[in-house]
Amino acid sequence: MKISREWLQKYFQAPLPPVEKLADALTFHAFEIDGMDKVGDDDVLDVKITPNRGHDALSHRGIAKEISAILNIPLASDPLKEVPNFDPTTDQVSVIIEDTELCPRYIAGYIKGIKVGPSPVWLKERLEAVGQRSINNVVDATNFVMFNIGQPLHAFDAGQLEVKDGKYAIEVRKAASGEVLLALDDKEYKLSESNLVIADKNSGKGIGIAGVKGGKPAGISESTKDIIIESANFNGVSVRQTAKALNLTTDASQRFQQVISPELAGYGMKSVVDMILKIAGGELIGFADAYPKPATPWQVKFTAVHTAKLLGIDISPEEIRTSLTHLGFSFKEDKDGEFLVDIPFERLDLTIPEDLIEEVGRMIGYERIPAQELPTFDKQPEINQNFAAAESVRKQLTEMGYSEVFTSVFADKGEVAVANKIDSVKPFLRATLTDGLNDALKRNVKNKDLLGLKEVKLFEVGTVWKGGKEEIMAGIVTEKEAAKEDPLSMYVKETPEYESLPVSATERYQSFSRYPSITRDIALWVPFDAQSEEVQNVISKSAGDLMIRIDQFDEFKKADKTSYAFRLVFQSFEKTLTDDEANSAMNSVYEAVKSKGWEVR
């Protein structure tokens, strides 16, 4: 999340400290900082928001609250302080929600007579600081509010919607199978029944992919006069699945999939309406708020005794009170040191006592919590038999020259069908390892020269589903032996204790090239006493950087000469080599060996 220091400053009357101090404060009490940039006269922090805080902290307001609590600098204003009301209401726009589990709340705001145009300079600068391109005053206002308080918004051109009986109708529904929607990025997206769309109920046409992207047909343009603004709440899992399926990740989808409170939609609507009326003019006709099951406020109890025990330090009730006050939490305390905290609606991560204790701990500073050695464990740890057996198999087979592979658990046939299949080609869970092993063998045989193997020998340890049960199997296949598998237990000679497992002696790993290799062989006569290493060195130096491997595969002596045969493997990390390039390298080799007086056979 890009956070502008100048934007943050608008939340405070007192001047904020330098950006470096802000970065330190967040790092040691809340979030990591991925980087700092200079954008014009502004300093911009790249804050890595942890998943548990995506509910509230993916916004400048959320970070301002953190800075206020950590540095004890009071907020001058808080856009989430005053509860919004939705007067006037209007019956000129109706909202229909097909499934309130997927869309708990949808607010439509209707404004007439706006003037779409460039945004004021201050708004452009705010958005550009966080990497956003200014589009127009209406769209920029929706983006500003999203980055300001975390609520995604969208504006539709009401003039592009159908009117029935003088009224508009917005529907939130599941897409029809195969329904196609042209989005604002000028791409067409084919939807499925699992995707949620925003539709013009009167025409039946989709005008947006819920929580992800708006539709082109109802997009804002310079000719737009009347708009319907969307401020809604969508199911996080649904949005994440849709965004992934369509390969379409947006700032809005990132916020919804982290799960945000439906209460935030109200604050987002009031904020964006106020801004649009100010910078684009127009008349607010009213709101339509579909919110059938309003969120219920909640409280969490915890005690000073539990806090001290969990954090492992002496902590006074006064320190707890100070921490809660700095965080802006409303609370009550009884004489026994029990705190009853009213949780702000946006802090969906605070549900149990330990959550509040963590808040206190990070406010007072984790550096106060001393490091302690773990107590000794006087019991022999239980051995996971499946893990131990698998490690034993791996040890035995690798010592025999086998290489381990991992193949897909999905198959085109089997006994167990997958409810949410990955694709239409492999809709079953595998009933055997042998099919995957055979496929792996075919793919790897052609690479044995590259790997320096005389024979490809593969094994896999994995789960199969057959006979109505899951079972872990071990399977093997070689170029000379057909694939076979047996229950894992049949490969185990003895079950080791974990501490007896060998430690890898590998010191260095190197990635493979994505491009195919080319193999060339060379056989030559050399003097009787010429050593193989000497010949290999001559070949290696003359073959150039494209030769990545040389292996001797033959040797015999005749009279006063020795014959050596080598296999050379050429490969590039940048492209697919041509035969001409490999031949050119071999010509260099031929010239080098001939200059030594050796005869190429």
C-alpha positions in Angstrom: 0.0 0.0 0.0 1.5 3.3 -1.1 1.1 5.9 1.7 1.7 9.6 1.0 3.2 11.6 3.9 1.5 14.8 2.6 -1.8 12.9 2.6 -1.2 11.6 6.1 -0.4 15.1 7.3 -4.0 16.2 6.6 -5.1 14.0 9.5 -3.0 15.9 12.0 -2.7 19.5 13.2 0.8 18.9 14.6 3.6 18.5 12.0 4.5 14.8 11.5 8.1 13.7 12.0 10.4 12.9 9.0 9.4 10.0 6.9 12.2 7.9 8.3 10.8 8.2 11.8 7.3 7.3 10.5 8.9 4.2 8.8 10.6 3.2 12.1 7.4 3.6 14.1 5.4 1.4 11.8 8.1 -1.2 11.5 8.6 -1.7 15.2 4.9 -1.5 16.1 2.7 -2.5 13.1 3.9 -3.2 9.6 7.1 -3.7 7.5 8.1 -1.0 5.1 9.0 -2.3 1.6 10.5 1.0 0.4 10.5 4.8 0.4 10.2 7.0 -2.7 10.2 10.7 -3.5 7.3 11.9 -5.6 7.7 15.6 -6.3 7.9 17.2 -2.9 6.1 14.3 -1.3 7.6 11.3 0.5 5.8 8.0 -0.2 6.0 4.9 2.0 5.4 1.4 0.6 3.7 -0.3 3.6 3.3 -4.1 3.7 -0.1 -4.6 5.3 -0.4 -7.9 7.0 -3.4 -10.0 6.0 -5.1 -9.8 9.4 -5.2 -6.0 9.1 -6.5 -5.8 5.5 -9.9 -5.0 7.1 -8.8 -1.5 8.2 -5.3 -0.6 7.3 -5.4 -0.6 3.5 -6.0 3.2 3.6 -4.5 6.4 4.7 -7.0 6.7 7.5 -5.9 3.3 8.8 -2.2 4.2 8.7 -3.0 7.6 10.3 -4.7 5.8 13.2 -1.6 3.7 13.6 0.7 6.7 13.6 -1.6 8.4 16.1 -1.5 5.5 18.5 2.2 4.7 18.2 3.5 8.3 18.4 0.7 9.6 20.6 -0.2 12.4 18.2 -3.9 13.1 18.2 -5.9 13.0 15.0 -7.3 16.4 14.0 -10.2 14.7 12.2 -11.5 11.2 11.6 -13.8 10.5 8.6 -15.2 7.4 10.5 -16.1 9.3 13.6 -19.6 10.6 12.7 -22.2 8.0 11.9 -23.6 8.8 8.4 -27.3 9.2 7.8 -28.9 8.7 4.4 -31.3 11.6 4.0 -32.8 12.1 1.6 -33.9 8.7 0.5 -35.2 8.2 -3.0 -37.5 5.9 -4.8 -36.1 6.8 -8.2 -33.5 4.1 -7.8 -34.2 0.6 -6.4 -31.7 -2.0 -5.3 -32.3 -5.7 -5.5 -29.8 -8.2 -4.0 -30.2 -11.8 -5.1 -28.0 -13.3 -2.3 -27.2 -11.3 0.8 -24.4 -13.7 1.8 -22.5 -12.6 -1.3 -23.6 -8.9 -1.0 -24.5 -8.0 2.6 -25.0 -4.3 1.7 -25.5 -2.1 -1.4 -26.0 1.6 -1.3 -26.9 3.5 -4.4 -26.6 7.3 -4.5 -28.3 9.3 -7.2 -26.9 12.7 -8.3 -28.2 14.7 -11.3 -26.7 17.6 -13.3 -22.9 17.0 -12.7 -20.2 18.3 -14.9 -17.5 15.8 -15.7 -14.1 17.4 -16.2 -10.5 17.5 -15.0 -9.8 17.1 -11.3 -8.5 19.9 -9.2 -4.7 20.0 -8.8 -4.7 18.8 -5.2 -6.7 15.7 -6.1 -4.4 14.8 -9.1 -1.3 15.2 -6.9 -2.8 13.0 -4.1 -3.6 10.2 -6.6 -0.3 10.5 -8.6 1.6 10.2 -5.3 0.3 6.7 -4.8 0.7 5.7 -8.4 -2.8 6.4 -9.8 -3.5 8.1 -13.1 -6.0 11.0 -12.9 -9.0 10.2 -15.2 -11.7 12.8 -14.4 -13.2 14.5 -11.4 -15.9 11.8 -10.7 -13.7 8.7 -11.1 -10.9 10.4 -9.2 -13.2 11.1 -6.3 -14.2 7.4 -6.0 -10.5 6.4 -6.1 -9.5 9.1 -3.6 -12.1 7.9 -1.1 -11.0 4.3 -1.5 -7.4 5.1 -0.8 -8.4 7.5 2.0 -10.7 5.3 4.0 -10.5 1.8 2.3 -14.0 1.6 0.8 -14.1 0.8 -2.9 -16.7 2.7 -4.9 -17.9 3.0 -8.5 -20.0 5.5 -10.5 -22.3 4.5 -13.3 -23.6 6.8 -16.0 -27.3 6.9 -15.3 -28.0 8.1 -18.9 -26.8 4.7 -20.1 -29.2 2.7 -18.0 -32.8 1.9 -18.8 -35.7 3.6 -17.1 -39.1 1.9 -16.3 -41.9 3.9 -14.8 -39.5 6.8 -14.3 -37.2 4.6 -12.1 -33.8 3.0 -12.3 -33.2 -0.5 -10.9 -29.8 -1.9 -9.8 -29.6 -5.7 -9.3 -26.8 -7.7 -7.7 -27.0 -11.2 -9.1 -25.0 -14.2 -10.2 -23.9 -14.2 -13.8 -25.6 -16.4 -16.4 -23.4 -19.2 -17.6 -21.3 -17.8 -20.5 -22.4 -14.2 -19.9 -20.0 -11.8 -21.4 -19.2 -8.4 -20.0 -17.2 -5.6 -21.6 -15.2 -4.0 -18.8 -13.6 -0.6 -18.5 -10.3 -2.0 -19.6 -11.9 -2.6 -23.0 -11.6 -6.4 -22.5 -14.5 -8.8 -22.7 -14.8 -11.3 -19.8 -16.7 -14.5 -20.1 -18.4 -15.1 -16.8 -19.7 -18.2 -15.0 -22.5 -18.8 -12.5 -20.1 -18.4 -9.6 -19.3 -14.8 -10.6 -21.3 -12.0 -9.1 -22.3 -9.1 -11.4 -24.0 -5.7 -11.0 -26.8 -5.5 -13.5 -29.3 -3.0 -14.9 -32.4 -4.8 -13.7 -34.6 -3.0 -16.3 -32.6 -4.2 -19.3 -31.1 -7.3 -17.7 -27.6 -6.3 -18.9 -24.5 -6.6 -16.7 -22.8 -3.3 -16.0 -20.0 -4.4 -13.6 -18.2 -7.4 -12.1 -19.0 -7.1 -8.4 -16.1 -6.0 -6.3 -13.6 -6.2 -9.2 -14.3 -4.0 -12.3 -16.9 -1.7 -13.7 -18.5 -2.2 -17.1 -17.7 -0.1 -20.2 -21.4 0.5 -21.3 -22.2 2.5 -18.1 -18.8 4.1 -17.7 -18.4 7.8 -16.9 -17.6 10.0 -19.9 -17.4 13.8 -20.6 -21.1 13.7 -21.7 -22.3 12.1 -18.4 -24.8 14.3 -16.6 -26.5 12.0 -14.1 -24.7 9.3 -12.1 -25.6 6.4 -9.7 -22.8 5.8 -7.2 -22.2 2.3 -5.8 -20.9 1.8 -2.3 -21.3 -1.8 -1.4 -19.9 -4.7 0.5 -19.2 -8.0 -1.2 -18.2 -11.5 0.1 -14.4 -11.7 0.2 -14.1 -15.3 -0.9 -16.4 -14.7 -3.8 -14.4 -11.6 -5.0 -11.1 -13.5 -4.6 -12.4 -16.5 -6.7 -13.8 -14.2 -9.4 -10.6 -12.1 -9.6 -8.5 -15.2 -9.8 -10.7 -16.9 -12.4 -10.7 -13.9 -14.6 -7.0 -13.1 -13.9 -8.2 -9.6 -13.0 -6.8 -8.1 -9.8 -7.7 -4.5 -9.0 -7.3 -2.2 -6.0 -11.0 -2.8 -5.2 -10.8 -6.6 -5.3 -7.7 -6.6 -3.1 -9.7 -4.8 -0.4 -12.9 -6.8 -0.7 -11.0 -10.1 -0.6 -9.4 -9.1 2.7 -13.0 -8.7 4.0 -14.2 -5.2 5.1 -17.1 -4.3 7.3 -20.4 -3.5 5.6 -20.6 -0.5 7.9 -17.7 1.1 5.9 -19.9 1.4 2.8 -22.0 4.1 4.5 -18.9 6.2 5.3 -17.6 5.7 1.8 -20.9 6.8 0.2 -21.2 10.0 2.3 -17.5 10.9 1.6 -17.7 10.5 -2.1 -21.0 12.3 -2.5 -19.7 15.3 -0.6 -16.6 15.4 -2.7 -18.4 15.0 -6.1 -20.9 17.8 -5.2 -18.0 20.0 -4.4 -15.8 19.4 -7.4 -18.3 18.3 -10.1 -21.5 20.1 -8.9 -24.9 18.6 -9.4 -27.9 17.9 -7.2 -28.2 15.0 -4.7 -31.6 13.3 -5.4 -31.1 10.7 -2.6 -30.0 7.3 -1.5 -31.3 3.7 -1.6 -29.6 1.6 1.0 -30.2 -2.2 0.9 -28.8 -3.5 4.2 -31.1 -6.4 5.4 -28.8 -7.7 8.2 -26.9 -4.8 9.8 -23.6 -5.7 11.5 -23.9 -6.1 15.2 -21.5 -4.2 17.5 -19.3 -6.5 19.7 -17.2 -6.3 22.8 -14.1 -8.2 24.0 -13.1 -8.8 27.6 -9.6 -9.4 28.9 -7.7 -8.9 32.2 -4.5 -7.3 33.3 -3.5 -10.7 34.9 -3.9 -12.6 31.6 -2.1 -9.8 29.7 1.0 -10.0 32.0 1.0 -13.8 31.9 0.7 -14.0 28.1 3.3 -11.3 27.4 5.6 -12.6 30.0 6.2 -9.2 31.6 5.0 -7.1 34.5 2.5 -4.7 33.1 0.3 -2.3 35.1 -3.4 -1.6 34.5 -2.3 2.0 33.8 -0.2 0.9 30.9 -3.1 -1.1 29.5 -5.4 1.9 29.9 -2.9 4.1 28.1 -2.5 1.7 25.2 -6.3 1.3 24.7 -6.7 5.1 24.8 -4.0 5.7 22.3 -5.6 3.2 20.0 -8.9 5.1 20.3 -10.8 2.2 21.9 -13.8 2.9 24.1 -13.6 0.7 27.2 -14.7 0.0 30.8 -12.6 -1.3 33.6 -13.7 -2.9 36.8 -11.9 -3.1 40.2 -10.5 -6.6 39.4 -8.6 -5.4 36.4 -11.0 -6.7 33.8 -11.3 -4.5 30.7 -14.5 -4.6 28.5 -13.6 -3.0 25.1 -16.0 -1.8 22.5 -14.4 -2.9 19.2 -14.5 -0.4 16.3 -16.6 -1.8 13.4 -13.6 -1.7 11.1 -11.4 -3.9 13.3 -12.7 -7.3 12.3 -9.4 -8.8 13.5 -10.3 -8.2 17.2 -12.5 -11.0 18.4 -10.9 -12.8 21.4 -8.9 -11.6 24.5 -5.6 -12.5 23.0 -6.2 -10.1 20.1 -6.5 -7.2 22.5 -3.5 -8.4 24.4 -1.5 -8.3 21.2 -2.6 -4.7 20.6 -1.3 -3.8 24.1 1.9 -5.6 23.5 2.7 -3.9 20.2 1.8 -0.5 21.7 4.2 -0.8 24.6 6.8 -2.2 22.3 7.9 -5.8 21.7 11.4 -4.9 22.8 10.1 -4.9 26.4 9.4 -8.6 26.1 12.6 -10.4 27.1 13.8 -13.4 25.1 13.6 -16.6 27.0 14.8 -20.1 26.2 12.1 -22.7 25.7 11.6 -25.2 28.5 13.2 -28.6 28.0 10.9 -31.2 26.6 11.4 -34.3 28.7 9.3 -36.6 26.6 10.4 -38.4 23.5 8.7 -36.8 20.5 6.3 -39.0 18.7 7.4 -40.1 15.2 5.1 -39.3 12.3 5.1 -42.8 10.8 4.2 -41.7 7.3 6.9 -39.1 7.2 9.5 -41.4 8.6 8.6 -44.1 6.1 8.7 -41.7 3.2 12.1 -40.5 4.2 13.3 -44.0 4.5 12.1 -44.8 1.0 13.7 -41.6 -0.4 17.0 -42.6 1.2 16.9 -46.1 -0.2 15.9 -45.1 -3.7 18.2 -42.2 -4.1 21.1 -44.4 -3.0 20.1 -46.7 -5.9 20.3 -43.8 -8.4 16.6 -42.9 -8.6 15.4 -39.3 -8.8 12.2 -38.1 -7.1 9.4 -36.6 -9.0 6.1 -35.0 -8.0 3.2 -35.5 -10.4 -0.3 -34.1 -10.4 -2.9 -35.7 -8.1 -5.5 -35.0 -10.8 -6.2 -37.5 -13.5 -8.5 -37.9 -16.5 -10.0 -41.1 -14.9 -10.4 -42.4 -11.5 -12.9 -43.4 -8.7 -13.2 -40.0 -7.0 -14.6 -37.1 -9.0 -13.5 -33.5 -7.9 -16.3 -31.2 -6.9 -14.5 -28.1 -8.0 -12.4 -29.4 -10.8 -9.3 -27.5 -11.9 -10.1 -28.0 -15.6 -12.3 -30.2 -17.8 -9.4 -32.5 -18.8 -8.6 -34.0 -15.4 -11.7 -34.1 -13.3 -10.7 -37.0 -11.0 -8.3 -37.7 -8.2 -5.7 -40.2 -9.3 -6.1 -43.9 -8.5 -2.5 -44.8 -9.3 1.0 -43.3 -9.5 2.0 -45.2 -12.6 0.4 -42.9 -15.1 2.1 -39.9 -13.8 5.4 -41.7 -13.5 5.2 -42.9 -17.2 4.5 -39.3 -18.3 7.5 -38.0 -16.3 9.7 -40.7 -17.8 8.8 -39.7 -21.3 9.6 -36.1 -20.6 12.9 -36.7 -18.8 14.5 -39.4 -21.1 15.4 -36.7 -23.6 17.2 -34.8 -20.9 19.4 -37.6 -19.6 22.5 -36.2 -21.5 21.9 -32.8 -20.0 21.7 -34.5 -16.5 24.7 -36.8 -17.2 22.6 -39.9 -16.7 23.1 -43.2 -18.5 19.6 -44.2 -17.5 16.6 -42.3 -16.2 15.2 -43.9 -13.0 12.3 -42.1 -11.3 10.3 -42.6 -8.1 7.4 -40.9 -6.4 5.8 -41.1 -3.0 2.2 -39.8 -3.0 -1.4 -40.3 -2.2 -3.9 -42.2 -4.4 -7.6 -42.7 -4.0 -8.9 -46.1 -4.8 -11.0 -48.8 -3.2 -13.0 -46.1 -1.3 -9.9 -44.9 0.7 -6.8 -42.8 0.5 -3.5 -44.6 0.6 0.1 -43.5 0.4 2.0 -45.4 -2.3 5.6 -45.5 -3.5 6.1 -46.1 -7.2 9.2 -46.5 -9.5 9.9 -46.5 -13.2 13.0 -46.8 -15.3 13.8 -47.0 -19.0 14.3 -50.7 -18.6 11.6 -51.5 -16.1 7.9 -50.7 -16.4 6.2 -48.5 -13.8 5.0 -50.2 -10.6 3.8 -49.2 -7.2 3.3 -50.7 -3.8 2.0 -49.5 -0.4 4.6 -47.3 1.2 5.1 -49.8 4.1 6.5 -52.4 1.7 9.5 -50.3 0.9 10.4 -49.7 4.5 13.1 -51.9 6.0 13.2 -50.0 9.3 11.7 -46.8 10.6 14.5 -44.3 11.6 14.3 -41.7 14.4 14.3 -38.1 13.0 17.7 -37.4 14.4 19.3 -40.1 12.4 18.3 -38.6 9.0 21.3 -37.4 7.0 22.0 -33.7 6.5 22.5 -32.6 2.9 26.1 -31.9 2.0 25.1 -29.8 -1.0 26.8 -26.4 -0.9 25.4 -24.8 -4.1 22.3 -25.0 -6.2 22.0 -23.7 -9.8 18.7 -23.2 -11.7 18.0 -25.0 -14.9 17.7 -23.2 -18.3 14.2 -23.1 -19.7 15.6 -23.8 -23.2 16.3 -27.2 -24.8 19.9 -28.5 -25.1 21.8 -29.9 -28.0 24.1 -32.9 -27.8 27.2 -33.7 -29.8 29.6 -36.6 -29.6 33.3 -36.6 -30.3 35.7 -39.6 -30.4 39.5 -39.2 -31.0 42.8 -41.0 -30.9 45.4 -39.6 -28.5 48.9 -40.8 -27.4 48.9 -43.8 -25.2 49.9 -41.9 -22.1 47.4 -39.0 -22.6 45.1 -38.7 -19.6 41.3 -38.3 -20.0 41.4 -35.1 -17.8 43.9 -33.5 -20.2 41.7 -34.2 -23.2 38.6 -32.9 -21.4 40.3 -29.7 -20.5 41.3 -29.0 -24.1 37.8 -29.7 -25.3 36.1 -27.6 -22.6 38.3 -24.5 -23.2 37.7 -24.6 -27.0 34.0 -25.4 -26.9 33.0 -22.0 -25.4 30.5 -20.9 -22.8 27.6 -22.6 -24.4 28.9 -26.0 -23.5 27.5 -26.8 -20.0 28.5 -30.5 -19.7 31.0 -33.0 -20.9 30.9 -36.7 -20.0 33.2 -39.5 -21.1 31.3 -42.6 -22.3 34.0 -44.8 -23.9 37.7 -45.6 -23.7 39.9 -48.3 -25.2 43.6 -48.8 -26.1 45.1 -50.0 -29.3 48.8 -50.3 -30.0 50.4 -47.1 -29.0 47.2 -45.0 -28.9 44.2 -44.5 -26.6 40.7 -43.8 -27.9 38.4 -41.5 -25.8 34.8 -40.7 -26.6 32.9 -37.7 -25.0 29.4 -36.4 -25.1 29.1 -32.6 -25.1 25.9 -30.8 -24.1 25.3 -27.3 -25.3 22.6 -25.0 -23.8 21.7 -21.3 -23.4 19.9 -19.5 -20.6 18.7 -16.8 -23.1 17.4 -18.6 -26.1 16.9 -21.9 -28.0 20.2 -22.8 -29.7 20.4 -23.6 -33.4 22.3 -26.5 -35.0 24.6 -23.9 -36.6 25.6 -22.6 -33.2 26.4 -26.0 -31.9 28.3 -26.9 -35.1 30.3 -23.7 -34.8 31.3 -24.7 -31.3 32.3 -28.2 -32.4 34.4 -26.8 -35.2 36.4 -24.9 -32.6 36.8 -28.1 -30.7 38.0 -30.0 -33.9 40.6 -27.3 -34.6 41.9 -27.4 -31.0 42.3 -31.2 -30.8 44.0 -31.2 -34.3 46.4 -28.6 -33.1 47.4 -31.0 -30.3 48.1 -33.7 -33.0 45.1 -35.7 -31.9 43.1 -37.6 -34.6 39.3 -37.2 -34.6 37.7 -40.6 -35.4 
